[in-house]
Amino acid sequence: MRKVTLVTGPARSGKSEWAETVAMQSQKAVIYVATATQNSADREWQQRIQKHQQRRPQDWITLEVPVELSTTLTEAKPNTCILIDSLGTWVANLLSQEEESWEKTVQDLLETIELVAVEMIFVAEETGWGVVPAYPIGRTFRDRLSNLVRRLGAISEAVYLVTGGYVLNLSTLGTPLPASGKEDKGIRE
């Protein structure tokens, strides 16, 4: 049975920890999909990765998938829980794609999510709460990630916001925006 959960929030808010809690509550075999890759030259990055690894149960399977999320989801076995951490890193890994190619990648991911019969938990950063980036690639990143989060939220059974040490279930507290079609055409607001 397909179930989609989105966990979003600012950096260092605890969103990964909450997503891990939700995954444990599924009582299914968990596959942790890390979109970041190891970089032995970046000690601080390695420490962040190690902190995440130490928190996770040892029986979880970890896959490094910097790009091919759709393929990984398609290959998932029934009765598993797939935790994808994080969409921000995935978007950053694909920033070199032209807009048309990016939109095709996103559409492929969203269609795959709709078809796959597993539990999926996505972790995504909220990047649009600060200033507008002063450089084009920063604006592209922010716009692509924000648009993806909005579209994923629209097809998720549960959407959580983690901030200030609290978890808010937006699915029960909020009202979804009506579908405008703008996000489907790549229009940014």
Residue frames as qw, qx, qy, qz and C-alpha x, y, z in Angstrom:
[[0.000, 0.888, 0.461, 0.000, 0.00, 0.00, 0.00],
 [0.408, 0.439, -0.013, 0.800, 1.33, 3.42, -0.97],
 [0.345, -0.873, -0.298, 0.174, 1.63, 6.09, 1.69],
 [0.489, 0.492, -0.060, 0.718, 3.49, 9.36, 1.21],
 [0.445, -0.813, -0.240, 0.289, 4.73, 11.53, 4.08],
 [0.429, 0.654, -0.078, 0.619, 6.53, 14.85, 3.68],
 [0.574, -0.676, -0.218, 0.407, 8.65, 16.27, 6.53],
 [0.419, 0.655, 0.064, 0.626, 9.83, 19.81, 5.96],
 [0.455, -0.859, -0.130, 0.193, 11.48, 22.57, 7.93],
 [0.175, 0.922, -0.337, 0.075, 14.56, 24.77, 8.21],
 [0.606, 0.407, -0.614, 0.300, 18.13, 23.57, 8.64],
 [0.253, 0.164, -0.758, 0.578, 18.94, 21.84, 11.94],
 [0.531, -0.293, 0.038, -0.794, 15.27, 21.80, 12.95],
 [0.437, -0.139, 0.832, -0.312, 15.08, 18.06, 13.63],
 [0.733, 0.334, -0.120, -0.580, 13.21, 17.13, 10.46],
 [0.532, 0.333, -0.774, -0.076, 15.45, 14.11, 9.79],
 [0.054, -0.109, 0.862, -0.492, 14.98, 12.92, 13.36],
 [0.596, 0.206, 0.359, -0.688, 11.20, 13.21, 13.00],
 [0.706, 0.383, -0.425, -0.418, 11.27, 11.39, 9.66],
 [0.315, 0.275, -0.894, 0.162, 13.28, 8.61, 11.30],
 [0.320, 0.028, 0.704, -0.633, 10.68, 8.40, 14.10],
 [0.712, 0.322, 0.026, -0.623, 7.87, 8.10, 11.53],
 [0.586, 0.390, -0.685, -0.191, 9.85, 5.39, 9.70],
 [0.061, 0.171, -0.911, 0.370, 10.32, 3.41, 12.93],
 [0.498, 0.153, 0.496, -0.695, 6.60, 3.69, 13.65],
 [0.649, 0.316, -0.410, -0.557, 5.83, 2.08, 10.28],
 [0.724, -0.260, 0.620, -0.153, 7.10, -1.25, 11.70],
 [0.863, 0.504, 0.035, -0.008, 8.40, -2.11, 8.23],
 [0.759, -0.092, 0.189, 0.616, 11.86, -2.78, 6.91],
 [0.068, 0.948, 0.034, -0.310, 13.38, 0.68, 6.38],
 [0.705, 0.269, 0.218, 0.618, 15.55, 1.67, 3.46],
 [0.183, -0.838, -0.048, 0.512, 17.29, 4.98, 4.08],
 [0.636, 0.558, 0.274, 0.458, 17.99, 6.77, 0.80],
 [0.357, -0.686, 0.031, 0.633, 20.75, 9.34, 1.26],
 [0.554, 0.802, 0.186, 0.126, 20.88, 11.87, -1.56],
 [0.092, -0.906, 0.409, 0.049, 24.20, 13.21, -0.28],
 [0.894, 0.268, -0.295, 0.203, 27.44, 11.52, -1.20],
 [0.735, -0.555, 0.013, 0.389, 30.46, 10.97, 1.01],
 [0.433, 0.818, -0.159, 0.344, 33.30, 13.45, 0.57],
 [0.814, -0.328, -0.224, 0.423, 36.40, 12.51, 2.56],
 [0.420, 0.298, -0.045, 0.856, 38.00, 15.90, 1.76],
 [0.288, -0.557, -0.047, -0.778, 35.20, 17.74, 3.62],
 [0.259, 0.013, -0.839, 0.478, 35.58, 16.82, 7.28],
 [0.319, 0.087, 0.387, -0.861, 32.58, 18.84, 8.48],
 [0.689, 0.133, -0.344, -0.624, 30.33, 17.17, 5.88],
 [0.557, 0.090, -0.824, 0.056, 31.57, 13.74, 6.94],
 [0.016, -0.013, -0.718, 0.695, 30.75, 14.59, 10.57],
 [0.549, 0.106, 0.085, -0.825, 27.18, 15.52, 9.57],
 [0.721, 0.135, -0.578, -0.357, 26.79, 12.23, 7.71],
 [0.390, 0.085, -0.849, 0.346, 28.21, 10.27, 10.65],
 [0.256, 0.002, 0.511, -0.821, 25.80, 11.96, 13.06],
 [0.720, 0.126, -0.158, -0.664, 22.88, 10.85, 10.89],
 [0.661, 0.184, -0.723, -0.081, 24.30, 7.32, 10.60],
 [0.168, 0.119, -0.806, 0.555, 24.80, 6.93, 14.34],
 [0.451, 0.020, 0.332, -0.828, 21.17, 7.88, 15.02],
 [0.741, 0.150, -0.358, -0.548, 19.71, 5.26, 12.71],
 [0.866, -0.224, 0.412, -0.172, 18.99, 1.66, 13.73],
 [0.213, -0.502, 0.763, 0.347, 21.67, -0.72, 12.46],
 [0.508, 0.235, 0.824, 0.087, 19.17, -2.95, 10.66],
 [0.442, 0.802, 0.147, -0.374, 18.20, -0.17, 8.26],
 [0.713, 0.226, 0.390, 0.537, 19.62, -0.48, 4.76],
 [0.019, -0.810, 0.046, 0.584, 21.32, 2.69, 3.51],
 [0.662, 0.436, 0.425, 0.436, 21.58, 3.55, -0.17],
 [0.146, -0.542, 0.124, 0.818, 23.44, 6.55, -1.60],
 [0.410, 0.568, 0.643, 0.310, 21.26, 7.83, -4.41],
 [0.179, -0.406, -0.011, 0.896, 22.34, 11.31, -5.47],
 [0.236, 0.215, -0.386, -0.866, 20.20, 11.39, -8.65],
 [0.380, -0.055, -0.799, -0.463, 18.13, 8.30, -9.55],
 [0.360, -0.031, 0.610, -0.705, 15.27, 8.56, -7.04],
 [0.758, 0.198, -0.094, -0.615, 12.59, 7.33, -9.47],
 [0.659, 0.280, -0.696, -0.064, 14.56, 4.19, -10.27],
 [0.099, 0.187, -0.821, 0.530, 15.22, 3.50, -6.58],
 [0.529, 0.052, 0.401, -0.746, 11.52, 3.89, -5.72],
 [0.772, 0.258, -0.338, -0.472, 10.50, 1.65, -8.61],
 [0.566, 0.266, -0.772, 0.117, 12.85, -1.10, -7.38],
 [0.288, -0.321, 0.619, -0.657, 11.51, -0.98, -3.79],
 [0.280, -0.154, -0.945, -0.066, 9.96, -4.18, -2.50],
 [0.504, -0.586, -0.346, -0.533, 6.43, -4.19, -1.07],
 [0.734, -0.626, -0.261, 0.033, 6.07, -3.83, 2.69],
 [0.611, -0.048, -0.166, 0.773, 9.09, -1.54, 3.00],
 [0.089, -0.954, -0.198, 0.206, 9.39, 2.02, 4.16],
 [0.631, 0.351, 0.084, 0.687, 11.65, 4.24, 2.07],
 [0.264, -0.875, -0.153, 0.376, 13.03, 7.34, 3.81],
 [0.591, 0.544, 0.138, 0.579, 14.52, 9.87, 1.37],
 [0.376, -0.871, -0.065, 0.309, 16.80, 12.42, 3.03],
 [0.164, 0.629, 0.412, -0.639, 16.87, 14.99, 1.51],
 [0.522, 0.710, 0.444, 0.161, 15.14, 16.57, -1.44],
 [0.007, -0.968, 0.138, 0.208, 17.24, 19.73, -1.10],
 [0.406, -0.511, 0.665, 0.364, 20.43, 17.80, -1.73],
 [0.585, 0.330, 0.706, 0.224, 18.76, 15.95, -4.61],
 [0.328, 0.916, 0.227, -0.033, 17.71, 19.26, -6.20],
 [0.172, -0.861, 0.389, 0.280, 21.25, 20.61, -5.73],
 [0.567, -0.198, 0.730, 0.326, 22.68, 17.50, -7.41],
 [0.471, 0.488, 0.667, 0.308, 20.54, 18.25, -10.49],
 [0.019, 0.816, 0.131, -0.563, 20.95, 22.04, -10.72],
 [0.167, -0.374, 0.582, 0.703, 22.85, 21.74, -13.98],
 [0.308, 0.429, 0.821, 0.217, 19.73, 20.46, -15.77],
 [0.091, -0.148, -0.289, -0.942, 18.03, 22.88, -18.11],
 [0.448, 0.017, 0.369, -0.814, 14.50, 23.85, -17.08],
 [0.773, 0.152, -0.312, -0.531, 12.74, 21.52, -19.52],
 [0.601, 0.174, -0.769, 0.130, 14.86, 18.55, -18.47],
 [0.030, -0.116, 0.689, -0.715, 14.35, 19.40, -14.79],
 [0.619, 0.031, 0.144, -0.771, 10.59, 19.54, -15.22],
 [0.788, 0.154, -0.529, -0.276, 10.67, 16.12, -16.89],
 [0.373, 0.181, -0.805, 0.424, 12.73, 14.74, -13.97],
 [0.277, -0.045, 0.525, -0.803, 10.23, 16.12, -11.44],
 [0.739, 0.098, -0.128, -0.654, 7.24, 14.83, -13.40],
 [0.677, 0.181, -0.713, -0.027, 8.86, 11.39, -13.61],
 [0.142, 0.119, -0.775, 0.604, 9.44, 11.40, -9.84],
 [0.465, 0.024, 0.333, -0.820, 5.87, 12.47, -9.04],
 [0.789, 0.145, -0.351, -0.483, 4.40, 9.85, -11.39],
 [0.529, 0.183, -0.803, 0.203, 6.64, 7.17, -9.87],
 [0.121, -0.102, 0.654, -0.740, 5.50, 8.15, -6.36],
 [0.663, 0.068, 0.065, -0.743, 1.87, 7.75, -7.44],
 [0.807, 0.210, -0.467, -0.295, 2.55, 4.23, -8.81],
 [0.388, 0.292, -0.809, 0.330, 4.84, 2.67, -6.22],
 [0.730, -0.498, -0.326, -0.335, 3.12, 0.59, -3.52],
 [0.635, -0.103, -0.512, 0.570, 5.44, 1.30, -0.59],
 [0.313, -0.899, -0.241, 0.188, 5.53, 3.73, 2.29],
 [0.559, 0.417, -0.010, 0.716, 7.66, 6.77, 1.42],
 [0.347, -0.855, -0.202, 0.328, 8.90, 9.52, 3.71],
 [0.532, 0.578, 0.057, 0.616, 10.53, 12.55, 2.11],
 [0.426, -0.667, -0.176, 0.585, 12.64, 15.08, 4.01],
 [0.415, 0.641, 0.263, 0.590, 12.83, 18.55, 2.46],
 [0.340, -0.263, -0.232, 0.873, 14.37, 21.83, 3.50],
 [0.130, 0.904, 0.407, -0.028, 12.35, 25.05, 3.56],
 [0.557, -0.039, 0.126, 0.820, 14.53, 27.54, 1.75],
 [0.108, 0.601, 0.397, 0.685, 12.09, 30.30, 0.85],
 [0.421, -0.802, -0.407, 0.117, 11.75, 31.83, 4.32],
 [0.490, -0.497, 0.046, 0.714, 14.80, 34.03, 4.02],
 [0.146, 0.707, -0.181, -0.668, 15.98, 36.67, 1.63],
 [0.820, 0.561, 0.084, -0.073, 15.81, 36.20, -2.12],
 [0.759, -0.233, 0.294, 0.532, 19.24, 34.91, -3.19],
 [0.085, 0.837, -0.158, -0.517, 21.30, 37.55, -4.98],
 [0.014, -0.432, 0.771, 0.468, 22.62, 35.13, -7.57],
 [0.669, 0.167, -0.373, -0.621, 20.75, 33.17, -10.29],
 [0.521, 0.079, -0.850, 0.005, 21.76, 29.64, -9.25],
 [0.004, 0.063, 0.733, -0.677, 20.59, 30.33, -5.69],
 [0.525, 0.197, 0.118, -0.820, 17.20, 31.53, -6.97],
 [0.641, 0.179, -0.631, -0.399, 16.94, 28.48, -9.24],
 [0.309, 0.028, -0.899, 0.308, 17.66, 26.17, -6.31],
 [0.204, 0.145, 0.562, -0.789, 15.16, 27.89, -4.04],
 [0.590, 0.232, -0.116, -0.765, 12.43, 27.98, -6.69],
 [0.589, 0.157, -0.751, -0.253, 12.93, 24.37, -7.80],
 [0.217, -0.038, -0.882, 0.416, 12.95, 22.99, -4.27],
 [0.302, 0.179, 0.421, -0.836, 9.97, 25.09, -3.14],
 [0.627, 0.212, -0.323, -0.677, 7.95, 24.09, -6.19],
 [0.516, 0.099, -0.850, -0.046, 8.79, 20.40, -5.68],
 [0.033, -0.078, -0.784, 0.614, 7.85, 20.55, -1.98],
 [0.472, 0.200, 0.174, -0.841, 4.51, 22.16, -2.83],
 [0.670, 0.201, -0.513, -0.497, 3.73, 19.57, -5.48],
 [0.414, 0.061, -0.888, 0.192, 4.79, 16.69, -3.24],
 [0.161, 0.064, 0.611, -0.772, 2.76, 18.10, -0.36],
 [0.594, 0.149, -0.112, -0.783, -0.34, 18.03, -2.58],
 [0.784, 0.093, -0.547, -0.279, -0.06, 14.24, -3.01],
 [0.246, 0.217, -0.818, 0.473, 1.08, 13.40, 0.53],
 [0.545, -0.538, -0.627, -0.141, -1.18, 11.82, 3.12],
 [0.540, -0.761, -0.200, 0.299, 0.74, 13.58, 5.91],
 [0.431, 0.646, -0.115, 0.620, 2.79, 16.78, 5.81],
 [0.622, -0.657, -0.257, 0.341, 4.81, 17.76, 8.87],
 [0.240, 0.823, -0.193, 0.478, 6.61, 21.03, 9.60],
 [0.770, -0.398, -0.275, 0.417, 9.45, 20.74, 12.11],
 [0.258, 0.644, -0.107, 0.712, 10.63, 24.04, 13.58],
 [0.261, -0.626, 0.319, -0.662, 11.62, 25.47, 16.93],
 [0.052, -0.210, 0.912, -0.350, 11.83, 22.00, 18.46],
 [0.574, 0.244, 0.548, -0.557, 8.21, 21.19, 17.61],
 [0.108, 0.092, 0.865, 0.481, 6.48, 19.04, 15.03],
 [0.466, 0.345, 0.234, -0.780, 3.31, 20.39, 13.46],
 [0.389, 0.258, 0.852, 0.235, 1.06, 18.12, 11.41],
 [0.159, 0.269, -0.193, -0.930, 0.04, 20.50, 8.64],
 [0.235, -0.178, -0.842, -0.451, -2.34, 17.89, 7.19],
 [0.291, -0.581, -0.749, 0.126, -4.59, 18.22, 10.22],
 [0.216, -0.595, -0.277, 0.723, -3.91, 21.85, 11.17],
 [0.011, -0.370, 0.315, 0.874, -3.89, 23.45, 7.74],
 [0.659, 0.583, 0.357, -0.315, -6.02, 23.84, 4.67],
 [0.592, 0.004, 0.539, 0.599, -4.48, 22.78, 1.36],
 [0.159, 0.489, -0.204, -0.833, -4.29, 25.40, -1.35],
 [0.782, 0.476, 0.322, -0.241, -6.58, 24.73, -4.29],
 [0.652, 0.012, 0.515, 0.557, -4.73, 23.40, -7.33],
 [0.199, 0.793, -0.001, -0.576, -4.01, 26.36, -9.56],
 [0.831, 0.491, 0.202, 0.167, -2.14, 24.58, -12.30],
 [0.144, 0.943, -0.297, 0.051, 0.65, 27.17, -12.07],
 [0.495, -0.589, 0.637, 0.049, 3.03, 24.77, -10.36],
 [0.825, 0.201, 0.516, 0.108, 2.48, 22.27, -13.17],
 [0.588, 0.768, 0.122, 0.222, 3.66, 24.77, -15.75],
 [0.693, 0.018, -0.134, 0.708, 6.78, 25.80, -13.88],
 [0.021, -0.785, -0.091, -0.612, 5.40, 29.27, -13.08],
 [0.510, -0.169, -0.550, 0.640, 7.02, 30.65, -9.96],
 [0.226, -0.875, -0.311, -0.294, 5.36, 33.03, -7.55]]
